[in-house]
Amino acid sequence: MNDIEYIHEFALDFSEKMLACGANLERTVGSVNHICDIYGCQEVNFFAINCFLTLSMKDAEGNHVAGQRCNLEGVEIDLEKLGRLHRLSKKIYEEKPEPRLLNGMLEEALDTKGYSPQLILLAFLIIQASIGMLFDSGAGDICTDLLNAAQIFLGGASLLST
């Protein structure tokens, strides 16, 4: 593989992971374009929607590479991974590592310990109760909101209304 292929593969992997962790499209497109800029890629054409990515580019020698990705697994908001990906992009901006090292750096950034579903549900419920208190809801309304929130978190539709 030559450098442009490493950069291309990394840019697609990186953008796919960003979107899967919950990044918005503007941030993802901006990061990929900036990374391509840093490595001197030319004629960069990057298109992204939440489930589809396509990227084509050339290097200074005229080598052309193009490819696409389709992500049908959806988005799972993971702010820890998203933060690590952001720090990785900043590191690339500052240090411009060898293109061969990029995918290893991406794997390292994604190697995080996840939180248990119970802990996530607890945090979700605390946030929901806090919002209820912020808007001066009564105890009954807050309890109803918590039951609805738990049901939504667990994958069911809301059955209770206030």
N, CA and C atoms as an extended XYZ file, in Angstrom:
486
Properties=species:S:1:pos:R:3:atomname:S:1:resname:S:1:resid:I:1 pbc="F F F"
N         0.844       -1.192        0.000 N   MET     1
C         0.000        0.000        0.000 CA  MET     1
C         0.884        1.248        0.000 C   MET     1
N         0.465        2.244       -0.761 N   ASN     2
C         1.211        3.503       -0.712 CA  ASN     2
C         0.520        4.461        0.267 C   ASN     2
N         1.153        5.590        0.515 N   ASP     3
C         0.673        6.518        1.535 CA  ASP     3
C        -0.764        6.969        1.307 C   ASP     3
N        -1.122        7.264        0.058 N   ILE     4
C        -2.475        7.752       -0.221 CA  ILE     4
C        -3.525        6.701        0.141 C   ILE     4
N        -3.185        5.437       -0.032 N   GLU     5
C        -4.129        4.373        0.325 CA  GLU     5
C        -4.304        4.269        1.844 C   GLU     5
N        -3.205        4.428        2.582 N   TYR     6
C        -3.299        4.439        4.041 CA  TYR     6
C        -4.167        5.601        4.527 C   TYR     6
N        -3.931        6.767        3.947 N   ILE     7
C        -4.689        7.961        4.345 CA  ILE     7
C        -6.168        7.776        4.016 C   ILE     7
N        -6.434        7.257        2.835 N   HIS     8
C        -7.815        7.030        2.397 CA  HIS     8
C        -8.529        6.043        3.320 C   HIS     8
N        -7.885        4.921        3.586 N   GLU     9
C        -8.491        3.910        4.460 CA  GLU     9
C        -8.740        4.485        5.854 C   GLU     9
N        -7.757        5.215        6.362 N   PHE    10
C        -7.916        5.828        7.676 CA  PHE    10
C        -9.069        6.822        7.686 C   PHE    10
N        -9.137        7.683        6.674 N   ALA    11
C       -10.182        8.711        6.634 CA  ALA    11
C       -11.577        8.086        6.615 C   ALA    11
N       -11.752        7.017        5.852 N   LEU    12
C       -13.050        6.341        5.832 CA  LEU    12
C       -13.348        5.672        7.171 C   LEU    12
N       -12.362        4.964        7.727 N   ASP    13
C       -12.560        4.316        9.035 CA  ASP    13
C       -12.866        5.351       10.114 C   ASP    13
N       -12.082        6.428       10.125 N   PHE    14
C       -12.225        7.480       11.123 CA  PHE    14
C       -13.606        8.119       11.049 C   PHE    14
N       -14.034        8.471        9.838 N   SER    15
C       -15.341        9.119        9.688 CA  SER    15
C       -16.473        8.162       10.042 C   SER    15
N       -16.329        6.906        9.683 N   GLU    16
C       -17.352        5.907       10.026 CA  GLU    16
C       -17.483        5.781       11.542 C   GLU    16
N       -16.360        5.724       12.243 N   LYS    17
C       -16.377        5.612       13.702 CA  LYS    17
C       -16.932        6.874       14.351 C   LYS    17
N       -16.572        8.040       13.810 N   MET    18
C       -17.101        9.292       14.360 CA  MET    18
C       -18.625        9.310       14.281 C   MET    18
N       -19.156        9.003       13.111 N   LEU    19
C       -20.603        9.017       12.943 CA  LEU    19
C       -21.282        7.966       13.814 C   LEU    19
N       -20.673        6.791       13.937 N   ALA    20
C       -21.250        5.731       14.758 CA  ALA    20
C       -21.282        6.107       16.235 C   ALA    20
N       -20.365        6.981       16.660 N   CYS    21
C       -20.318        7.431       18.061 CA  CYS    21
C       -21.206        8.639       18.319 C   CYS    21
N       -21.779        9.208       17.266 N   GLY    22
C       -22.697       10.316       17.462 CA  GLY    22
C       -22.220       11.670       16.992 C   GLY    22
N       -21.112       11.739       16.277 N   ALA    23
C       -20.633       13.035       15.777 CA  ALA    23
C       -21.604       13.572       14.729 C   ALA    23
N       -21.682       14.898       14.635 N   ASN    24
C       -22.533       15.459       13.590 CA  ASN    24
C       -21.788       15.442       12.257 C   ASN    24
N       -22.533       15.592       11.189 N   LEU    25
C       -21.948       15.493        9.854 CA  LEU    25
C       -20.926       16.596        9.577 C   LEU    25
N       -21.223       17.817       10.024 N   GLU    26
C       -20.291       18.920        9.786 CA  GLU    26
C       -18.924       18.640       10.401 C   GLU    26
N       -18.913       18.182       11.635 N   ARG    27
C       -17.652       17.885       12.337 CA  ARG    27
C       -16.907       16.771       11.607 C   ARG    27
N       -17.631       15.755       11.185 N   THR    28
C       -17.009       14.622       10.506 CA  THR    28
C       -16.396       15.054        9.178 C   THR    28
N       -17.156       15.758        8.371 N   VAL    29
C       -16.657       16.212        7.067 CA  VAL    29
C       -15.471       17.157        7.254 C   VAL    29
N       -15.583       18.072        8.200 N   GLY    30
C       -14.489       19.008        8.465 CA  GLY    30
C       -13.218       18.296        8.890 C   GLY    30
N       -13.344       17.307        9.774 N   SER    31
C       -12.167       16.565       10.237 CA  SER    31
C       -11.498       15.810        9.098 C   SER    31
N       -12.293       15.125        8.284 N   VAL    32
C       -11.717       14.363        7.171 CA  VAL    32
C       -11.044       15.296        6.170 C   VAL    32
N       -11.690       16.396        5.833 N   ASN    33
C       -11.085       17.338        4.887 CA  ASN    33
C        -9.788       17.921        5.441 C   ASN    33
N        -9.767       18.202        6.728 N   HIS    34
C        -8.556       18.750        7.332 CA  HIS    34
C        -7.421       17.715        7.333 C   HIS    34
N        -7.737       16.479        7.650 N   ILE    35
C        -6.726       15.411        7.631 CA  ILE    35
C        -6.166       15.253        6.218 C   ILE    35
N        -7.042       15.259        5.229 N   CYS    36
C        -6.583       15.143        3.838 CA  CYS    36
C        -5.709       16.332        3.458 C   CYS    36
N        -6.070       17.512        3.932 N   ASP    37
C        -5.268       18.720        3.693 CA  ASP    37
C        -3.865       18.580        4.275 C   ASP    37
N        -3.781       18.092        5.502 N   ILE    38
C        -2.503       17.957        6.196 CA  ILE    38
C        -1.542       17.072        5.409 C   ILE    38
N        -2.088       16.019        4.813 N   TYR    39
C        -1.239       15.090        4.076 CA  TYR    39
C        -1.084       15.470        2.600 C   TYR    39
N        -1.566       16.632        2.220 N   GLY    40
C        -1.358       17.115        0.859 CA  GLY    40
C        -2.200       16.424       -0.194 C   GLY    40
N        -3.308       15.845        0.203 N   CYS    41
C        -4.184       15.187       -0.770 CA  CYS    41
C        -4.832       16.245       -1.655 C   CYS    41
N        -5.037       15.890       -2.905 N   GLN    42
C        -5.611       16.817       -3.865 CA  GLN    42
C        -6.919       16.258       -4.399 C   GLN    42
N        -7.724       17.153       -4.933 N   GLU    43
C        -9.014       16.758       -5.514 CA  GLU    43
C        -9.790       15.851       -4.559 C   GLU    43
N        -9.886       16.269       -3.309 N   VAL    44
C       -10.599       15.491       -2.288 CA  VAL    44
C       -12.091       15.711       -2.461 C   VAL    44
N       -12.811       14.629       -2.629 N   ASN    45
C       -14.268       14.654       -2.714 CA  ASN    45
C       -14.810       13.715       -1.655 C   ASN    45
N       -15.394       14.296       -0.624 N   PHE    46
C       -15.918       13.506        0.493 CA  PHE    46
C       -17.386       13.832        0.665 C   PHE    46
N       -18.197       12.803        0.683 N   PHE    47
C       -19.631       12.960        0.896 CA  PHE    47
C       -20.030       12.032        2.020 C   PHE    47
N       -20.822       12.561        2.953 N   ALA    48
C       -21.231       11.756        4.096 CA  ALA    48
C       -22.680       12.024        4.474 C   ALA    48
N       -23.402       10.955        4.703 N   ILE    49
C       -24.666       10.998        5.424 CA  ILE    49
C       -24.516        9.952        6.517 C   ILE    49
N       -25.442        9.876        7.422 N   ASN    50
C       -25.249        9.009        8.591 CA  ASN    50
C       -25.005        7.539        8.252 C   ASN    50
N       -25.496        7.068        7.126 N   CYS    51
C       -25.329        5.646        6.816 CA  CYS    51
C       -24.469        5.384        5.585 C   CYS    51
N       -23.920        6.427        4.966 N   PHE    52
C       -23.148        6.237        3.739 CA  PHE    52
C       -22.026        7.259        3.646 C   PHE    52
N       -20.846        6.791        3.283 N   LEU    53
C       -19.667        7.644        3.111 CA  LEU    53
C       -19.024        7.315        1.777 C   LEU    53
N       -18.553        8.331        1.095 N   THR    54
C       -17.767        8.104       -0.112 CA  THR    54
C       -16.631        9.122       -0.140 C   THR    54
N       -15.451        8.667       -0.530 N   LEU    55
C       -14.270        9.516       -0.521 CA  LEU    55
C       -13.384        9.162       -1.711 C   LEU    55
N       -13.008       10.197       -2.452 N   SER    56
C       -12.011       10.019       -3.510 CA  SER    56
C       -10.982       11.131       -3.370 C   SER    56
N        -9.740       10.816       -3.746 N   MET    57
C        -8.657       11.804       -3.638 CA  MET    57
C        -7.467       11.376       -4.487 C   MET    57
N        -6.558       12.333       -4.697 N   LYS    58
C        -5.299       12.089       -5.403 CA  LYS    58
C        -4.160       12.573       -4.532 C   LYS    58
N        -2.989       11.989       -4.763 N   ASP    59
C        -1.792       12.519       -4.107 CA  ASP    59
C        -1.017       13.370       -5.109 C   ASP    59
N         0.105       13.918       -4.674 N   ALA    60
C         0.904       14.822       -5.509 CA  ALA    60
C         1.443       14.132       -6.758 C   ALA    60
N         1.634       12.800       -6.698 N   GLU    61
C         2.146       12.052       -7.848 CA  GLU    61
C         1.046       11.658       -8.827 C   GLU    61
N        -0.190       11.970       -8.512 N   GLY    62
C        -1.305       11.642       -9.401 CA  GLY    62
C        -1.972       10.306       -9.121 C   GLY    62
N        -1.551        9.605       -8.068 N   ASN    63
C        -2.221        8.355       -7.707 CA  ASN    63
C        -3.616        8.676       -7.193 C   ASN    63
N        -4.607        7.980       -7.722 N   HIS    64
C        -6.000        8.222       -7.375 CA  HIS    64
C        -6.541        7.040       -6.574 C   HIS    64
N        -7.336        7.346       -5.568 N   VAL    65
C        -7.966        6.300       -4.775 CA  VAL    65
C        -9.388        6.747       -4.450 C   VAL    65
N       -10.321        5.793       -4.458 N   ALA    66
C       -11.718        6.099       -4.164 CA  ALA    66
C       -12.345        4.904       -3.460 C   ALA    66
N       -13.328        5.176       -2.634 N   GLY    67
C       -14.025        4.101       -1.953 CA  GLY    67
C       -15.228        4.621       -1.200 C   GLY    67
N       -15.985        3.697       -0.687 N   GLN    68
C       -17.189        4.067        0.043 CA  GLN    68
C       -17.453        3.087        1.180 C   GLN    68
N       -18.274        3.507        2.088 N   ARG    69
C       -18.678        2.671        3.225 CA  ARG    69
C       -20.175        2.850        3.434 C   ARG    69
N       -20.791        1.797        3.845 N   CYS    70
C       -22.213        1.842        4.179 CA  CYS    70
C       -22.360        1.324        5.608 C   CYS    70
N       -22.932        2.132        6.481 N   ASN    71
C       -23.113        1.751        7.886 CA  ASN    71
C       -24.599        1.655        8.171 C   ASN    71
N       -25.103        0.444        8.234 N   LEU    72
C       -26.515        0.239        8.509 CA  LEU    72
C       -26.775       -0.151        9.956 C   LEU    72
N       -25.725       -0.167       10.781 N   GLU    73
C       -25.878       -0.552       12.174 CA  GLU    73
C       -26.400        0.576       13.042 C   GLU    73
N       -26.380        1.787       12.552 N   GLY    74
C       -26.920        2.906       13.296 CA  GLY    74
C       -25.894        3.574       14.198 C   GLY    74
N       -26.408        4.490       15.000 N   VAL    75
C       -25.584        5.310       15.868 CA  VAL    75
C       -25.788        4.881       17.310 C   VAL    75
N       -24.692        4.751       18.032 N   GLU    76
C       -24.740        4.505       19.470 CA  GLU    76
C       -23.897        5.598       20.117 C   GLU    76
N       -24.558        6.567       20.709 N   ILE    77
C       -23.861        7.715       21.283 CA  ILE    77
C       -22.843        7.228       22.310 C   ILE    77
N       -21.590        7.554       22.082 N   ASP    78
C       -20.515        7.190       22.994 CA  ASP    78
C       -19.570        8.388       23.084 C   ASP    78
N       -19.827        9.234       24.071 N   LEU    79
C       -19.060       10.467       24.184 CA  LEU    79
C       -17.599       10.223       24.534 C   LEU    79
N       -17.309        9.140       25.235 N   GLU    80
C       -15.915        8.822       25.557 CA  GLU    80
C       -15.133        8.538       24.275 C   GLU    80
N       -15.675        7.683       23.416 N   LYS    81
C       -14.997        7.378       22.153 CA  LYS    81
C       -14.938        8.609       21.256 C   LYS    81
N       -16.010        9.364       21.241 N   LEU    82
C       -16.031       10.569       20.420 CA  LEU    82
C       -14.955       11.555       20.876 C   LEU    82
N       -14.789       11.707       22.182 N   GLY    83
C       -13.731       12.567       22.714 CA  GLY    83
C       -12.358       12.057       22.336 C   GLY    83
N       -12.172       10.743       22.393 N   ARG    84
C       -10.874       10.163       22.023 CA  ARG    84
C       -10.592       10.357       20.529 C   ARG    84
N       -11.634       10.241       19.701 N   LEU    85
C       -11.461       10.478       18.267 CA  LEU    85
C       -11.110       11.940       17.994 C   LEU    85
N       -11.740       12.843       18.726 N   HIS    86
C       -11.413       14.266       18.582 CA  HIS    86
C        -9.955       14.525       18.967 C   HIS    86
N        -9.514       13.922       20.074 N   ARG    87
C        -8.110       14.096       20.490 CA  ARG    87
C        -7.159       13.493       19.464 C   ARG    87
N        -7.561       12.379       18.857 N   LEU    88
C        -6.741       11.771       17.810 CA  LEU    88
C        -6.611       12.721       16.618 C   LEU    88
N        -7.715       13.332       16.215 N   SER    89
C        -7.631       14.245       15.072 CA  SER    89
C        -6.736       15.441       15.394 C   SER    89
N        -6.800       15.942       16.621 N   LYS    90
C        -5.908       17.039       17.012 CA  LYS    90
C        -4.449       16.601       16.995 C   LYS    90
N        -4.203       15.368       17.440 N   LYS    91
C        -2.831       14.842       17.443 CA  LYS    91
C        -2.305       14.740       16.006 C   LYS    91
N        -3.157       14.306       15.096 N   ILE    92
C        -2.758       14.202       13.698 CA  ILE    92
C        -2.460       15.594       13.139 C   ILE    92
N        -3.301       16.585       13.467 N   TYR    93
C        -3.072       17.955       13.001 CA  TYR    93
C        -1.723       18.464       13.478 C   TYR    93
N        -1.384       18.163       14.728 N   GLU    94
C        -0.171       18.707       15.334 CA  GLU    94
C         1.092       17.950       14.946 C   GLU    94
N         0.992       16.616       14.816 N   GLU    95
C         2.196       15.805       14.633 CA  GLU    95
C         2.384       15.232       13.229 C   GLU    95
N         1.327       15.132       12.444 N   LYS    96
C         1.367       14.527       11.114 CA  LYS    96
C         2.176       13.217       11.113 C   LYS    96
N         1.638       12.187       11.787 N   PRO    97
C         2.363       10.904       11.834 CA  PRO    97
C         2.431       10.237       10.456 C   PRO    97
N         3.310        9.285       10.338 N   GLU    98
C         3.424        8.510        9.096 CA  GLU    98
C         2.068        7.874        8.770 C   GLU    98
N         1.633        7.921        7.517 N   PRO    99
C         0.331        7.355        7.158 CA  PRO    99
C         0.150        5.886        7.556 C   PRO    99
N         1.238        5.099        7.569 N   ARG   100
C         1.145        3.690        7.960 CA  ARG   100
C         0.684        3.504        9.404 C   ARG   100
N         0.916        4.519       10.229 N   LEU   101
C         0.603        4.420       11.653 CA  LEU   101
C        -0.825        4.828       11.983 C   LEU   101
N        -1.529        5.429       11.040 N   LEU   102
C        -2.834        6.008       11.326 CA  LEU   102
C        -3.866        4.995       11.823 C   LEU   102
N        -3.984        3.845       11.149 N   ASN   103
C        -5.004        2.880       11.574 CA  ASN   103
C        -4.707        2.299       12.952 C   ASN   103
N        -3.438        2.117       13.276 N   GLY   104
C        -3.084        1.667       14.624 CA  GLY   104
C        -3.457        2.698       15.670 C   GLY   104
N        -3.259        3.975       15.328 N   MET   105
C        -3.643        5.054       16.244 CA  MET   105
C        -5.158        5.085       16.431 C   MET   105
N        -5.900        4.791       15.364 N   LEU   106
C        -7.358        4.758       15.452 CA  LEU   106
C        -7.814        3.614       16.358 C   LEU   106
N        -7.230        2.451       16.188 N   GLU   107
C        -7.582        1.307       17.046 CA  GLU   107
C        -7.296        1.613       18.511 C   GLU   107
N        -6.183        2.241       18.772 N   GLU   108
C        -5.820        2.612       20.143 CA  GLU   108
C        -6.830        3.610       20.721 C   GLU   108
N        -7.266        4.557       19.911 N   ALA   109
C        -8.230        5.563       20.375 CA  ALA   109
C        -9.577        4.929       20.691 C   ALA   109
N        -9.934        3.884       19.963 N   LEU   110
C       -11.236        3.252       20.158 CA  LEU   110
C       -11.234        2.201       21.263 C   LEU   110
N       -10.073        1.895       21.788 N   ASP   111
C        -9.957        0.882       22.837 CA  ASP   111
C       -10.328        1.496       24.190 C   ASP   111
N       -11.626        1.594       24.448 N   THR   112
C       -12.109        2.174       25.697 CA  THR   112
C       -12.980        1.176       26.427 C   THR   112
N       -13.051        1.363       27.710 N   LYS   113
C       -13.925        0.535       28.532 CA  LYS   113
C       -15.321        1.148       28.480 C   LYS   113
N       -16.297        0.349       28.137 N   GLY   114
C       -17.668        0.834       28.088 CA  GLY   114
C       -18.301        0.834       29.468 C   GLY   114
N       -19.415        1.478       29.572 N   TYR   115
C       -20.159        1.521       30.826 CA  TYR   115
C       -21.263        0.478       30.781 C   TYR   115
N       -21.599       -0.063       31.934 N   SER   116
C       -22.648       -1.079       31.992 CA  SER   116
C       -23.996       -0.432       31.700 C   SER   116
N       -24.925       -1.190       31.141 N   PRO   117
C       -26.259       -0.643       30.875 CA  PRO   117
C       -26.947       -0.133       32.149 C   PRO   117
N       -26.678       -0.779       33.285 N   GLN   118
C       -27.284       -0.342       34.537 CA  GLN   118
C       -26.797        1.055       34.922 C   GLN   118
N       -25.508        1.305       34.747 N   LEU   119
C       -24.953        2.614       35.079 CA  LEU   119
C       -25.485        3.682       34.122 C   LEU   119
N       -25.593        3.337       32.857 N   ILE   120
C       -26.136        4.278       31.877 CA  ILE   120
C       -27.591        4.598       32.209 C   ILE   120
N       -28.375        3.571       32.559 N   LEU   121
C       -29.778        3.796       32.929 CA  LEU   121
C       -29.874        4.683       34.168 C   LEU   121
N       -29.036        4.442       35.153 N   LEU   122
C       -29.040        5.268       36.368 CA  LEU   122
C       -28.742        6.724       36.018 C   LEU   122
N       -27.743        6.961       35.205 N   ALA   123
C       -27.403        8.331       34.802 CA  ALA   123
C       -28.555        8.961       34.023 C   ALA   123
N       -29.162        8.187       33.151 N   PHE   124
C       -30.299        8.633       32.358 CA  PHE   124
C       -31.448        9.079       33.266 C   PHE   124
N       -31.726        8.289       34.297 N   LEU   125
C       -32.819        8.601       35.217 CA  LEU   125
C       -32.496        9.812       36.090 C   LEU   125
N       -31.264        9.938       36.521 N   ILE   126
C       -30.860       11.104       37.317 CA  ILE   126
C       -31.022       12.377       36.495 C   ILE   126
N       -30.609       12.316       35.245 N   ILE   127
C       -30.755       13.478       34.363 CA  ILE   127
C       -32.229       13.811       34.167 C   ILE   127
N       -33.035       12.792       33.942 N   GLN   128
C       -34.464       13.022       33.727 CA  GLN   128
C       -35.111       13.634       34.965 C   GLN   128
N       -34.770       13.136       36.153 N   ALA   129
C       -35.318       13.694       37.393 CA  ALA   129
C       -34.844       15.132       37.585 C   ALA   129
N       -33.603       15.406       37.263 N   SER   130
C       -33.067       16.766       37.397 CA  SER   130
C       -33.796       17.745       36.495 C   SER   130
N       -34.095       17.311       35.294 N   ILE   131
C       -34.843       18.173       34.372 CA  ILE   131
C       -36.230       18.458       34.936 C   ILE   131
N       -36.877       17.421       35.497 N   GLY   132
C       -38.190       17.614       36.113 CA  GLY   132
C       -38.132       18.611       37.256 C   GLY   132
N       -37.112       18.514       38.098 N   MET   133
C       -36.977       19.449       39.219 CA  MET   133
C       -36.658       20.860       38.720 C   MET   133
N       -35.861       20.949       37.666 N   LEU   134
C       -35.517       22.246       37.098 CA  LEU   134
C       -36.767       22.998       36.640 C   LEU   134
N       -37.715       22.252       36.084 N   PHE   135
C       -38.950       22.863       35.609 CA  PHE   135
C       -40.062       22.807       36.653 C   PHE   135
N       -39.683       22.560       37.905 N   ASP   136
C       -40.610       22.624       39.040 CA  ASP   136
C       -41.797       21.670       38.890 C   ASP   136
N       -41.522       20.455       38.381 N   SER   137
C       -42.575       19.447       38.261 CA  SER   137
C       -42.875       18.854       39.624 C   SER   137
N       -44.083       18.353       39.772 N   GLY   138
C       -44.455       17.700       41.012 CA  GLY   138
C       -43.881       16.297       41.081 C   GLY   138
N       -43.967       15.695       42.263 N   ALA   139
C       -43.415       14.350       42.469 CA  ALA   139
C       -44.080       13.324       41.554 C   ALA   139
N       -45.390       13.440       41.369 N   GLY   140
C       -46.097       12.502       40.492 CA  GLY   140
C       -45.640       12.610       39.045 C   GLY   140
N       -45.443       13.857       38.585 N   ASP   141
C       -44.975       14.059       37.215 CA  ASP   141
C       -43.562       13.515       37.028 C   ASP   141
N       -42.714       13.744       38.013 N   ILE   142
C       -41.336       13.246       37.923 CA  ILE   142
C       -41.326       11.722       37.898 C   ILE   142
N       -42.145       11.080       38.756 N   CYS   143
C       -42.219        9.606       38.763 CA  CYS   143
C       -42.703        9.080       37.415 C   CYS   143
N       -43.705        9.743       36.841 N   THR   144
C       -44.213        9.335       35.533 CA  THR   144
C       -43.132        9.507       34.473 C   THR   144
N       -42.411       10.628       34.517 N   ASP   145
C       -41.316       10.859       33.572 CA  ASP   145
C       -40.234        9.796       33.703 C   ASP   145
N       -39.923        9.417       34.948 N   LEU   146
C       -38.895        8.393       35.170 CA  LEU   146
C       -39.329        7.041       34.622 C   LEU   146
N       -40.604        6.690       34.826 N   LEU   147
C       -41.102        5.423       34.277 CA  LEU   147
C       -41.061        5.441       32.749 C   LEU   147
N       -41.481        6.562       32.166 N   ASN   148
C       -41.419        6.683       30.700 CA  ASN   148
C       -39.973        6.614       30.203 C   ASN   148
N       -39.091        7.318       30.871 N   ALA   149
C       -37.682        7.332       30.463 CA  ALA   149
C       -37.077        5.933       30.537 C   ALA   149
N       -37.366        5.210       31.602 N   ALA   150
C       -36.848        3.847       31.747 CA  ALA   150
C       -37.391        2.947       30.651 C   ALA   150
N       -38.655        3.109       30.356 N   GLN   151
C       -39.259        2.284       29.320 CA  GLN   151
C       -38.665        2.599       27.947 C   GLN   151
N       -38.460        3.860       27.663 N   ILE   152
C       -37.843        4.256       26.388 CA  ILE   152
C       -36.425        3.713       26.316 C   ILE   152
N       -35.666        3.846       27.409 N   PHE   153
C       -34.289        3.352       27.441 CA  PHE   153
C       -34.243        1.848       27.183 C   PHE   153
N       -35.187        1.130       27.739 N   LEU   154
C       -35.213       -0.322       27.608 CA  LEU   154
C       -35.825       -0.783       26.286 C   LEU   154
N       -36.246        0.179       25.450 N   GLY   155
C       -36.688       -0.178       24.096 CA  GLY   155
C       -38.178       -0.217       23.898 C   GLY   155
N       -38.965        0.094       24.895 N   GLY   156
C       -40.412        0.083       24.754 CA  GLY   156
C       -40.941        1.463       24.438 C   GLY   156
N       -42.165        1.523       24.030 N   ALA   157
C       -42.825        2.805       23.762 CA  ALA   157
C       -43.411        3.348       25.064 C   ALA   157
N       -43.577        4.625       25.109 N   SER   158
C       -44.128        5.261       26.300 CA  SER   158
C       -45.610        4.913       26.441 C   SER   158
N       -45.994        4.452       27.614 N   LEU   159
C       -47.381        4.096       27.876 CA  LEU   159
C       -48.082        5.103       28.782 C   LEU   159
N       -47.308        5.878       29.505 N   LEU   160
C       -47.870        6.808       30.473 CA  LEU   160
C       -47.772        8.217       29.932 C   LEU   160
N       -48.741        9.027       30.229 N   SER   161
C       -48.650       10.437       29.836 CA  SER   161
C       -49.120       11.297       30.993 C   SER   161
N       -48.609       12.515       31.030 N   THR   162
C       -48.996       13.417       32.126 CA  THR   162
C       -49.985       14.443       31.637 C   THR   162
